[in-house]
């Protein structure tokens, strides 16, 4: 692997006191996991799994529930840094450390399992060179004492392992989120401490996609932004399009990167709507 100056602190995942050895996609690993291996389900018995927005989208659709319900039942939030943006992790079983989706037969949501589960025992390091403003993929090998998959007689490159585990789609759909997290971490004091309202917006737009869709449908949104009707209809129906649009809105609201046109009369529209609401309230109070 080419020796480049990497700032590992820019990883979107929590830091570790141990700097892992980094590999590229051509690195060959020795690993195989299957039902019947001595350690089967061991990695699912003590979880620490950060979810990407695309992970949540896949899982909430798999379970046929809206994003708010999924977040409430299956996740726990955490902060990437003090007074910073939040991430979410899978919530273990009550009173334990095992994944809620683990069964004796294996993962009950296997076809829609999260990115981190697909990568195991490879770790994705989404990093930056010190002189660049975009992320690069690098990889590390996670070797835990309980895992016997490393003793299996099968060699495979990280590139082929990613294809085998369906990671190309997951990485593509998660790239925008990783860049947002990296951008927030690298911007630091340059953007100041985000307001509580902007942090709440980040959480909604990234993770609570169905609630974000309701926001896009709201009068407040239509009074402020000018989005073509055809695009709006796509956002109302297409989760992936909505996810990309959410990333654009975060860049606009939190970093000032304008890509969604604002209405010229936005202030007038909001003032008129506020006046109408106050007038309605006064009429209702007068009826009492």
Backbone bond lengths (Angstrom), bond angles and torsions (degrees), N, CA, C in turn:
res aa  C-N    CA-C-N  psi(-1)  N-CA   C-N-CA  omega(-1)  CA-C   N-CA-C  phi
1 X - - - 1.473 - - 1.529 109.32 -
2 X 1.340 116.57 138.11 1.454 120.65 -179.29 1.515 110.79 -61.76
3 X 1.316 115.69 136.84 1.468 120.38 -179.23 1.521 108.85 -82.43
4 X 1.327 117.80 106.10 1.460 122.36 179.21 1.510 108.91 -125.52
5 X 1.329 115.33 157.93 1.463 120.19 179.10 1.516 109.06 -80.33
6 X 1.320 115.64 112.50 1.459 121.53 -177.85 1.517 109.41 -114.28
7 X 1.327 115.19 135.84 1.463 120.00 174.17 1.516 107.94 -97.59
8 X 1.331 116.92 96.69 1.466 120.99 -173.96 1.523 111.63 -69.33
9 X 1.324 117.99 -16.48 1.462 120.21 178.59 1.521 111.33 -67.71
10 X 1.341 117.47 -13.37 1.452 120.43 -179.24 1.528 112.57 -86.64
11 X 1.326 118.30 4.15 1.464 119.92 176.05 1.519 109.67 -60.39
12 X 1.352 118.20 142.60 1.467 119.59 178.33 1.516 112.86 -74.62
13 X 1.303 117.27 -6.82 1.454 120.68 179.83 1.519 109.85 -104.43
14 X 1.328 115.40 161.49 1.451 120.12 -172.75 1.528 111.53 -61.20
15 X 1.318 114.53 146.93 1.457 119.69 -174.50 1.517 111.54 -73.73
16 X 1.316 114.50 158.53 1.457 121.15 179.10 1.513 107.97 -130.01
17 X 1.340 118.41 146.80 1.460 120.03 177.50 1.523 112.38 -69.35
18 X 1.337 116.85 -13.76 1.460 121.18 -179.35 1.525 108.69 -104.66
19 X 1.333 116.89 122.51 1.459 120.93 176.87 1.525 107.83 -85.69
20 X 1.335 118.40 115.23 1.462 119.87 -175.54 1.517 112.13 -74.38
21 X 1.334 115.18 154.94 1.454 120.01 171.81 1.517 107.57 -68.70
22 X 1.338 117.01 134.53 1.455 121.12 -174.64 1.519 110.80 -104.63
23 X 1.357 114.71 144.53 1.457 120.91 -178.74 1.523 109.96 -131.29
24 X 1.342 115.41 161.34 1.458 119.02 171.13 1.525 109.23 -100.91
25 X 1.334 116.72 -175.60 1.460 120.63 -173.78 1.521 113.86 -68.15
26 X 1.318 117.90 -19.05 1.458 120.29 -178.47 1.528 112.83 -83.72
27 X 1.320 116.56 -6.29 1.467 119.33 -179.63 1.527 109.76 -66.11
28 X 1.329 115.44 136.05 1.460 121.49 -179.44 1.524 109.85 -94.64
29 X 1.337 115.55 128.07 1.458 120.43 174.99 1.520 108.97 -112.30
30 X 1.310 115.49 162.13 1.464 121.96 177.37 1.523 106.60 -116.34
31 X 1.348 115.57 108.38 1.461 118.08 -174.66 1.519 111.38 -165.69
32 X 1.345 115.04 144.07 1.468 121.69 170.33 1.517 108.29 -157.81
33 X 1.330 116.52 137.50 1.459 121.73 177.49 1.527 108.55 -126.06
34 X 1.315 117.68 140.21 1.458 120.95 -178.84 1.531 108.64 -162.61
35 X 1.326 115.59 159.36 1.452 119.81 175.64 1.529 108.61 -65.94
36 X 1.306 115.73 128.67 1.455 120.05 -177.35 1.512 112.89 111.36
37 X 1.339 116.87 -18.39 1.456 119.21 175.04 1.526 108.63 -67.04
38 X 1.302 117.47 148.58 1.469 122.65 -173.33 1.517 113.36 -53.63
39 X 1.317 117.51 -35.64 1.470 121.27 -174.80 1.522 112.79 -98.80
40 X 1.324 118.78 14.40 1.461 121.82 -176.00 1.525 111.18 -51.01
41 X 1.333 116.37 129.66 1.469 124.93 -179.88 1.529 113.90 78.08
42 X 1.325 118.60 -5.32 1.469 119.54 -177.43 1.525 111.74 -62.39
43 X 1.343 117.41 -39.84 1.461 120.35 -178.77 1.529 111.64 -69.25
44 X 1.336 117.05 -20.26 1.463 121.32 179.08 1.524 111.84 -89.88
45 X 1.339 116.54 -3.52 1.466 120.36 -176.34 1.516 113.12 -88.94
46 X 1.327 116.35 -11.76 1.468 120.68 -179.11 1.529 107.55 -146.73
47 X 1.329 116.32 85.44 1.464 119.59 -167.55 1.530 113.26 -97.86
48 X 1.327 114.30 152.96 1.463 123.70 171.34 1.531 105.44 -150.68
49 X 1.321 116.10 75.79 1.466 121.95 -167.38 1.520 110.93 -113.43
50 X 1.333 116.28 111.86 1.459 121.90 173.95 1.522 108.96 -80.03
51 X 1.325 116.56 133.19 1.458 122.37 -178.47 1.519 111.26 -100.59
52 X 1.313 116.29 139.01 1.460 121.23 171.03 1.530 108.51 -87.72
53 X 1.325 118.33 162.97 1.472 119.55 175.35 1.525 112.67 -55.63
54 X 1.347 116.77 -37.25 1.464 119.18 179.61 1.525 111.13 -68.61
55 X 1.330 117.45 -35.33 1.474 120.32 174.51 1.522 110.28 -57.40
56 X 1.324 115.89 -45.79 1.468 120.93 -178.17 1.520 110.52 -65.25
57 X 1.319 116.24 -42.48 1.463 120.52 178.46 1.529 110.39 -57.71
58 X 1.335 116.75 -48.08 1.467 120.46 -178.72 1.524 111.52 -63.85
59 X 1.320 116.70 -43.48 1.457 120.28 -175.78 1.526 112.61 -71.20
60 X 1.329 117.03 -41.80 1.475 118.32 -178.54 1.527 110.30 -67.79
61 X 1.335 117.78 -33.43 1.460 119.97 175.40 1.525 110.88 -71.14
62 X 1.315 116.38 -38.49 1.468 120.63 177.35 1.531 110.99 -59.70
63 X 1.329 115.99 -39.98 1.459 121.51 -177.24 1.518 112.64 -89.56
64 X 1.339 116.48 0.23 1.464 122.94 177.77 1.528 111.68 55.55
65 X 1.337 115.14 53.04 1.460 120.65 176.69 1.515 108.91 -140.93
66 X 1.333 116.55 160.49 1.461 117.53 178.89 1.521 109.71 -78.73
67 X 1.318 115.65 167.19 1.465 120.66 -173.08 1.521 112.42 -64.84
68 X 1.334 117.35 -35.61 1.467 119.65 179.76 1.524 110.89 -63.14
69 X 1.322 116.51 -43.10 1.461 121.33 179.26 1.533 110.66 -65.15
70 X 1.331 116.33 -42.30 1.469 119.86 179.00 1.528 110.67 -61.43
71 X 1.320 116.92 -46.16 1.460 120.60 -179.92 1.523 111.16 -60.20
72 X 1.303 116.45 -41.56 1.460 120.79 -178.11 1.527 112.20 -66.69
73 X 1.321 116.82 -40.20 1.463 120.75 -173.32 1.523 114.26 -88.52
74 X 1.331 117.36 -29.23 1.457 118.48 -168.08 1.525 115.61 -123.96
75 X 1.334 118.58 1.28 1.463 118.41 -176.06 1.516 112.37 -133.96
76 X 1.326 113.93 165.67 1.461 121.89 173.59 1.534 107.10 -136.92
77 X 1.346 118.59 133.30 1.466 120.20 -178.88 1.522 112.22 -80.77
78 X 1.324 115.75 157.96 1.460 122.04 173.18 1.524 108.08 -149.01
79 X 1.322 116.83 160.68 1.468 121.36 179.26 1.520 110.19 -99.32
80 X 1.336 116.05 137.72 1.465 120.31 174.60 1.529 110.85 -71.09
81 X 1.300 116.32 -23.32 1.459 121.96 177.63 1.516 108.06 -165.48
82 X 1.321 116.38 168.62 1.451 120.05 -178.83 1.523 110.45 -61.38
83 X 1.333 116.09 130.38 1.472 122.91 -179.25 1.526 112.11 54.25
84 X 1.334 115.58 35.35 1.459 120.24 -177.33 1.528 109.75 -119.25
85 X 1.319 114.62 -172.82 1.461 120.85 -179.04 1.525 110.82 -65.76
86 X 1.313 114.22 158.51 1.461 120.36 -177.14 1.522 111.43 -105.22
87 X 1.317 113.67 154.68 1.450 121.91 167.90 1.505 107.62 -120.89
88 X 1.317 116.40 177.65 1.457 120.07 175.51 1.527 109.61 -132.30
89 X 1.330 114.79 146.64 1.457 121.31 176.82 1.524 108.99 -121.79
90 X 1.328 114.57 156.87 1.457 118.63 173.46 1.517 109.45 -63.98
91 X 1.310 115.86 135.86 1.456 122.02 178.13 1.526 109.24 -86.66
92 X 1.339 118.62 123.62 1.468 120.11 179.52 1.528 111.26 -67.56
93 X 1.312 115.48 175.19 1.459 120.39 176.14 1.524 109.15 -61.14
94 X 1.324 116.10 152.33 1.455 120.73 -178.17 1.531 110.68 -59.29
95 X 1.340 115.53 126.28 1.456 120.87 178.29 1.510 114.66 75.26
96 X 1.340 117.51 10.57 1.463 119.48 -178.65 1.514 112.46 -142.93
97 X 1.330 116.22 -167.58 1.463 122.24 -177.21 1.525 112.49 -120.32
98 X 1.330 117.70 -3.04 1.463 121.52 -176.27 1.524 111.40 -79.13
99 X 1.309 115.68 153.70 1.460 122.12 176.76 1.529 109.51 -68.56
100 X 1.322 115.43 139.38 1.469 120.19 178.96 1.529 112.41 -65.67
101 X 1.328 116.46 -20.01 1.460 119.98 -177.65 1.527 112.93 -94.72
102 X 1.315 117.83 2.73 1.460 120.83 -179.49 1.529 110.68 -79.64
103 X 1.326 116.24 134.67 1.457 122.72 173.73 1.526 108.19 -130.06
104 X 1.315 116.81 172.19 1.468 119.87 177.41 1.522 111.32 -61.54
105 X 1.339 116.11 -28.66 1.463 120.65 -179.76 1.529 112.31 -83.78
106 X 1.321 116.64 -5.86 1.457 121.01 -177.77 1.516 111.12 118.74
107 X 1.324 116.86 -153.40 1.464 122.47 -176.11 1.523 110.59 -76.62
108 X 1.326 116.76 126.85 1.466 120.92 -178.51 1.530 112.41 -79.34
109 X 1.335 117.47 -10.61 1.470 120.93 177.73 1.525 109.49 -122.45
110 X 1.324 116.41 34.81 1.469 121.78 -168.52 1.528 113.26 -52.81
111 X 1.327 118.17 -44.66 1.470 120.19 -177.70 1.518 112.58 -64.95
112 X 1.320 116.92 -20.70 1.464 121.68 -179.39 1.524 111.57 -120.30
113 X 1.315 117.56 24.46 1.466 121.95 -178.58 1.524 110.54 -63.30
114 X 1.340 117.36 152.21 1.467 121.21 -175.79 1.535 114.10 -65.17
115 X 1.316 114.04 165.22 1.462 121.59 -179.67 1.527 111.78 -56.18
116 X 1.337 116.54 -46.43 1.473 120.00 -176.86 1.521 111.35 -61.78
117 X 1.334 117.24 -35.94 1.470 120.83 179.17 1.522 110.36 -69.20
118 X 1.324 116.81 -38.65 1.455 121.16 179.61 1.531 111.05 -65.54
119 X 1.312 115.98 -37.98 1.469 119.68 -177.29 1.532 113.07 -72.37
120 X 1.309 117.91 -32.28 1.462 120.99 -172.94 1.536 110.90 -51.45
121 X 1.341 117.76 131.16 1.462 130.08 10.46 1.536 113.60 -96.09
122 X 1.312 116.75 20.01 1.466 120.49 175.57 1.521 107.60 -92.26
123 X 1.311 116.81 140.98 1.449 121.72 175.99 1.514 109.91 -110.45
124 X 1.327 117.42 130.93 1.466 122.03 176.00 1.512 108.88 -85.26
125 X 1.318 116.53 126.77 1.459 121.99 174.51 1.521 106.96 -111.76
126 X 1.319 116.51 106.26 1.456 121.42 177.98 1.518 106.82 -90.56
127 X 1.337 115.92 100.88 1.467 121.34 -168.78 1.520 111.80 -122.34
128 X 1.357 114.70 171.34 1.452 121.23 177.72 1.515 110.19 -127.51
129 X 1.338 115.49 145.17 1.455 118.39 163.14 1.523 107.55 -71.75
130 X 1.304 116.19 153.14 1.464 120.04 -177.78 1.529 111.80 -62.87
131 X 1.360 117.44 -26.22 1.463 120.41 -176.48 1.529 112.64 -103.51
132 X 1.345 118.17 15.87 1.454 120.87 -177.93 1.527 110.74 -125.68
133 X 1.339 115.62 156.63 1.463 119.86 -179.68 1.526 112.27 -114.55
134 X 1.347 116.12 22.39 1.462 119.74 175.56 1.523 108.48 -133.45
135 X 1.345 114.96 161.12 1.456 118.89 -174.59 1.524 111.98 -90.67
136 X 1.306 114.80 152.83 1.457 122.81 174.86 1.518 108.35 -121.96
137 X 1.324 115.99 145.59 1.458 119.53 178.13 1.518 109.40 -90.01
138 X 1.307 115.29 130.48 1.449 122.55 171.86 1.523 106.10 -134.91
139 X 1.314 117.04 163.11 1.464 119.60 -172.85 1.518 110.88 -133.17
140 X 1.331 114.08 152.51 1.464 120.83 176.53 1.524 107.70 -133.76
141 X 1.314 116.22 159.40 1.457 120.70 179.20 1.519 109.42 -106.07
142 X 1.335 115.79 126.41 1.456 121.91 178.53 1.525 108.10 -95.44
143 X 1.333 116.56 118.97 1.465 120.57 -179.67 1.525 108.94 -121.85
144 X 1.328 115.26 104.33 1.456 121.42 -179.61 1.527 109.33 -105.63
145 X 1.323 115.32 147.74 1.462 120.67 -173.90 1.525 113.01 -58.19
146 X 1.341 116.17 -34.77 1.462 119.03 -175.60 1.525 113.27 -74.08
147 X 1.352 117.44 -20.05 1.464 121.52 -172.06 1.526 111.41 -82.87
148 X 1.321 116.48 119.03 1.466 122.19 178.90 1.527 112.14 -96.85
149 X 1.337 115.87 -2.02 1.461 119.17 -179.63 1.511 113.41 -62.33
150 X 1.346 116.11 -26.35 1.462 120.46 179.23 1.526 112.05 -70.45
151 X 1.323 117.15 -15.86 1.469 121.14 -178.91 1.526 112.29 -91.29
152 X 1.328 116.12 -5.78 1.459 120.75 179.67 1.525 111.00 -71.66
153 X 1.324 115.23 147.24 1.463 120.93 -175.76 1.532 110.18 -88.46
154 X 1.352 116.04 67.06 1.459 120.92 175.00 1.512 109.48 -144.35
155 X 1.321 116.45 127.03 1.455 121.41 177.45 1.525 109.35 -109.24
156 X 1.324 115.08 141.22 1.462 120.58 -178.51 1.528 108.65 -154.54
157 X 1.323 117.15 142.48 1.463 119.34 176.31 1.526 109.32 -74.15
158 X 1.322 116.10 157.15 1.460 120.03 176.82 1.530 110.07 -61.55
159 X 1.321 117.09 -35.70 1.469 120.58 177.97 1.529 110.98 -59.23
160 X 1.342 116.27 -48.95 1.461 119.65 -178.86 1.529 111.42 -70.93
161 X 1.328 116.94 -31.00 1.462 119.88 177.60 1.526 109.91 -66.36
162 X 1.327 117.08 -40.27 1.465 120.69 177.49 1.525 110.63 -61.48
163 X 1.340 117.09 -42.98 1.465 120.23 178.22 1.524 110.54 -63.48
164 X 1.305 116.56 -44.42 1.461 122.07 -178.97 1.525 111.81 -59.50
165 X 1.327 116.69 -36.51 1.460 122.08 -176.36 1.532 113.39 -91.51
166 X 1.330 116.75 5.23 1.466 120.24 178.31 1.514 113.64 69.91
167 X 1.321 116.82 30.63 1.462 119.94 -172.88 1.522 114.33 -85.56
168 X 1.317 117.93 -16.29 1.459 118.46 -178.50 1.531 110.77 -61.09
169 X 1.347 116.69 -43.98 1.466 120.66 178.07 1.525 111.05 -66.62
170 X 1.330 117.04 -43.39 1.463 120.71 -178.28 1.528 111.31 -64.36
171 X 1.331 116.39 -40.77 1.465 119.27 179.22 1.519 111.57 -68.20
172 X 1.331 116.63 -39.08 1.465 120.35 179.10 1.520 110.91 -63.35
173 X 1.330 116.78 -44.74 1.459 120.63 -178.42 1.529 112.27 -74.73
174 X 1.318 117.70 -20.98 1.460 120.96 179.76 1.512 114.66 -94.81
175 X 1.343 116.01 -6.94 1.468 119.80 -174.55 1.529 112.14 -62.07
176 X 1.320 117.47 -42.48 1.466 119.97 -178.35 1.517 111.83 -61.40
177 X 1.325 116.69 -41.26 1.478 120.89 178.67 1.526 110.51 -65.01
178 X 1.327 117.24 -44.62 1.468 119.38 179.62 1.529 110.64 -59.85
179 X 1.316 116.52 -39.79 1.470 119.95 179.28 1.529 111.23 -66.35
180 X 1.327 116.90 -37.30 1.461 119.63 177.14 1.530 110.69 -62.25
181 X 1.330 116.19 -44.24 1.466 120.19 -179.50 1.520 110.32 -65.56
182 X 1.332 116.93 -43.99 1.460 120.82 177.74 1.526 110.78 -62.12
183 X 1.317 115.81 -41.26 1.468 120.44 -179.04 1.523 110.62 -63.85
184 X 1.324 116.31 -42.37 1.458 119.85 178.79 1.526 110.62 -64.22
185 X 1.318 117.10 -42.57 1.463 120.62 -179.11 1.525 111.30 -66.47
186 X 1.330 116.36 -41.58 1.463 119.67 -176.00 1.521 112.09 -77.36
187 X 1.353 117.12 -28.13 1.466 120.21 -179.40 1.522 110.82 -68.89
188 X 1.335 116.25 -44.61 1.457 121.43 176.41 1.516 112.87 50.18
189 X 1.340 116.88 -126.85 1.470 121.68 -177.23 1.521 114.05 -61.39
190 X 1.341 117.12 -18.40 1.463 120.07 -177.22 1.521 111.91 -61.56
191 X 1.338 117.36 -29.99 1.467 119.44 178.85 1.522 111.78 -107.48
192 X 1.327 115.83 -1.86 1.452 119.38 -179.66 1.518 111.76 76.56
193 X 1.330 116.23 -179.23 1.451 121.07 177.97 1.526 109.07 -77.05
194 X 1.339 118.04 121.87 1.466 119.74 -178.94 1.527 110.80 -61.06
195 X 1.321 116.20 144.51 1.460 120.26 177.11 1.527 109.77 -70.00
196 X 1.319 115.60 160.17 1.460 120.30 177.71 1.526 110.29 -59.08
197 X 1.325 115.71 -38.03 1.466 120.39 -178.59 1.527 111.14 -65.43
198 X 1.342 117.23 -41.35 1.464 119.86 -179.51 1.524 111.10 -70.49
199 X 1.341 117.65 -34.01 1.464 120.70 176.33 1.523 110.59 -66.97
200 X 1.332 116.33 -39.13 1.462 120.14 176.76 1.522 110.52 -64.94
201 X 1.341 116.25 -38.12 1.459 119.77 178.37 1.522 110.14 -65.30
202 X 1.331 117.19 -43.17 1.466 120.98 178.57 1.521 110.05 -56.35
203 X 1.329 116.67 -46.48 1.466 120.55 -178.36 1.525 110.69 -62.32
204 X 1.328 117.06 -46.65 1.461 120.52 -179.53 1.521 111.20 -61.97
205 X 1.331 116.68 -49.50 1.459 120.68 -174.56 1.525 112.17 -66.18
206 X 1.326 117.22 -33.55 1.462 120.48 -179.25 1.524 112.63 -80.33
207 X 1.322 116.31 -47.35 1.462 120.17 -165.44 1.526 114.72 -111.97
208 X 1.328 118.04 -32.44 1.461 121.05 -176.38 1.530 108.46 -102.63
209 X 1.320 115.20 68.93 1.463 121.36 -168.22 1.529 113.09 -63.94
210 X 1.320 117.53 -36.98 1.468 119.29 -179.62 1.531 110.99 -67.90
211 X 1.327 116.30 -35.48 1.467 119.03 176.21 1.536 110.35 -70.38
212 X 1.320 117.17 -35.66 1.460 121.05 176.12 1.527 110.35 -63.13
213 X 1.333 116.57 -37.73 1.463 119.61 177.97 1.535 110.83 -62.43
214 X 1.324 116.68 -39.85 1.465 119.86 176.80 1.520 111.14 -63.35
215 X 1.341 115.90 -35.43 1.464 119.92 175.73 1.524 110.66 -62.88
216 X 1.331 116.78 -43.09 1.471 121.11 179.92 1.526 110.87 -64.87
217 X 1.317 116.73 -28.00 1.463 120.94 178.44 1.532 113.13 -82.80
218 X 1.328 117.23 -10.16 1.460 121.18 -171.05 1.523 112.94 -74.89
219 X 1.337 114.78 158.64 1.462 120.94 176.10 1.519 111.11 -61.05
220 X 1.342 116.08 -40.28 1.461 119.72 -179.26 1.513 112.31 -58.68
221 X 1.331 116.89 -41.08 1.466 120.59 178.18 1.523 109.92 -65.05
222 X 1.336 117.80 -47.38 1.464 121.12 -176.49 1.525 111.92 -69.12
223 X 1.320 117.21 -25.93 1.461 120.13 175.93 1.531 111.84 -74.08
224 X 1.327 116.20 -21.25 1.467 120.39 -173.85 1.522 112.95 -102.95
225 X 1.333 116.95 -41.28 1.472 120.69 -172.83 1.527 111.23 -114.46
226 X 1.319 114.12 148.48 1.461 121.21 -178.89 1.537 108.63 -111.33
227 X 1.319 115.52 95.92 1.465 121.79 -178.06 1.520 108.13 -115.36
228 X 1.333 117.94 130.65 1.470 120.09 -179.19 1.532 111.78 -55.74
229 X 1.323 116.12 144.59 1.468 121.49 -176.96 1.520 112.01 -58.03
230 X 1.311 117.33 -38.79 1.470 120.44 -179.88 1.532 111.02 -62.57
231 X 1.334 115.52 -41.41 1.469 119.25 178.28 1.523 110.53 -67.32
232 X 1.332 117.08 -39.46 1.461 120.37 178.37 1.521 111.11 -60.03
233 X 1.313 117.13 -43.86 1.466 120.21 179.94 1.526 111.07 -62.25
234 X 1.323 117.14 -35.10 1.469 120.62 176.00 1.519 110.38 -66.24
235 X 1.328 116.58 -43.43 1.465 120.66 -179.71 1.526 111.69 -64.28
236 X 1.335 117.03 -31.27 1.456 120.47 -179.73 1.534 111.95 -70.46
237 X 1.345 117.07 -20.81 1.459 120.57 -172.32 1.529 114.71 -119.15
238 X 1.311 117.68 -25.61 1.468 121.54 -171.17 1.528 110.16 -107.95
239 X 1.330 116.91 110.66 1.469 121.28 -178.22 1.525 112.70 -61.74
240 X 1.329 117.48 -41.42 1.469 120.00 -177.51 1.528 110.95 -67.58
241 X 1.328 116.57 -40.82 1.471 119.61 176.64 1.521 109.91 -62.55
242 X 1.329 116.72 -40.02 1.468 120.75 179.65 1.527 110.72 -65.83
243 X 1.340 116.85 -37.85 1.463 120.87 178.64 1.527 110.66 -62.05
244 X 1.330 117.32 -43.49 1.466 121.25 178.80 1.531 110.50 -66.55
245 X 1.324 116.39 -39.16 1.463 120.47 178.77 1.523 110.35 -65.05
246 X 1.338 117.05 -38.23 1.465 121.43 177.84 1.525 110.62 -60.78
247 X 1.331 116.75 -40.28 1.464 120.26 178.21 1.523 110.90 -63.12
248 X 1.322 117.02 -39.86 1.468 121.17 177.32 1.529 110.69 -63.22
249 X 1.326 116.73 -42.14 1.464 119.93 -179.16 1.519 111.86 -66.02
250 X 1.338 116.84 -37.50 1.469 120.27 177.50 1.522 109.92 -63.62
251 X 1.331 116.67 -44.45 1.466 120.37 178.22 1.529 110.75 -60.80
252 X 1.318 116.51 -36.64 1.463 120.40 -178.86 1.527 111.48 -73.41
253 X 1.317 116.79 -45.80 1.462 120.90 -174.61 1.525 112.09 -76.71
254 X 1.332 117.49 -39.32 1.464 120.05 -173.94 1.523 113.80 -96.63
255 X 1.357 116.96 -21.77 1.465 119.32 -177.09 1.524 113.45 -125.10
256 X 1.322 117.69 0.36 1.459 120.45 177.60 1.508 114.97 70.52
257 X 1.347 117.43 20.12 1.465 121.02 179.58 1.531 108.42 -90.44
258 X 1.332 115.66 91.19 1.462 122.03 -172.39 1.527 111.32 -72.40
259 X 1.336 116.18 122.36 1.460 121.45 173.74 1.528 111.31 -138.95
260 X 1.332 116.90 -9.35 1.466 122.01 179.02 1.527 107.24 -112.74
261 X 1.321 118.07 112.04 1.468 120.61 -174.36 1.529 112.55 -60.37
262 X 1.317 115.73 138.78 1.465 121.61 174.87 1.524 109.36 -95.81
263 X 1.297 115.84 146.35 1.467 119.92 177.90 1.532 109.79 -68.86
264 X 1.317 115.47 140.50 1.464 120.03 179.12 1.523 111.01 -64.45
265 X 1.334 115.71 -30.81 1.459 119.75 -178.11 1.532 112.24 -102.69
266 X 1.342 116.94 27.18 1.465 121.09 -175.59 1.523 112.38 -58.11
267 X 1.336 116.77 -44.01 1.460 120.00 -178.18 1.530 110.82 -64.86
268 X 1.332 116.06 -40.67 1.461 120.36 179.63 1.526 110.97 -65.08
269 X 1.326 116.35 -41.17 1.468 120.79 179.64 1.528 110.95 -62.71
270 X 1.338 115.98 -44.25 1.462 119.58 -179.06 1.529 110.77 -65.99
271 X 1.343 115.64 -41.98 1.460 119.76 179.80 1.531 110.54 -63.38
272 X 1.345 116.93 -40.53 1.457 120.88 179.73 1.532 110.55 -65.99
273 X 1.336 116.50 -40.94 1.466 119.92 179.98 1.529 110.58 -66.64
274 X 1.338 116.34 -38.82 1.468 120.33 177.82 1.534 110.42 -64.48
275 X 1.321 115.35 -41.52 1.465 120.10 179.82 1.535 110.74 -63.95
276 X 1.337 116.18 -41.34 1.463 120.50 178.82 1.528 111.09 -63.89
277 X 1.349 115.94 -39.63 1.465 120.19 179.63 1.529 110.63 -65.73
278 X 1.331 115.88 -41.44 1.471 119.98 179.34 1.528 110.90 -66.02
279 X 1.336 115.92 -37.98 1.450 120.40 -179.85 1.528 110.21 -66.75
280 X 1.352 116.71 -42.14 1.454 121.22 178.11 1.527 110.83 -62.45
281 X 1.327 116.24 -42.06 1.460 120.25 179.67 1.533 110.64 -62.76
282 X 1.342 115.30 -41.99 1.462 119.43 179.92 1.514 110.88 -63.37
283 X 1.348 116.98 -39.12 1.460 120.62 179.00 1.516 111.60 -66.02
284 X 1.344 115.76 -41.21 1.469 120.24 179.32 1.519 111.18 -66.10
285 X 1.358 115.46 -40.50 1.477 119.84 178.85 1.529 110.11 -65.34
286 X 1.355 115.48 -33.02 1.456 119.19 -179.60 1.512 113.04 -70.67
287 X 1.354 116.38 -25.28 1.453 120.00 178.74 1.522 113.35 -75.79
288 X 1.372 116.35 -17.70 1.473 119.92 -175.05 1.511 112.89 -73.11
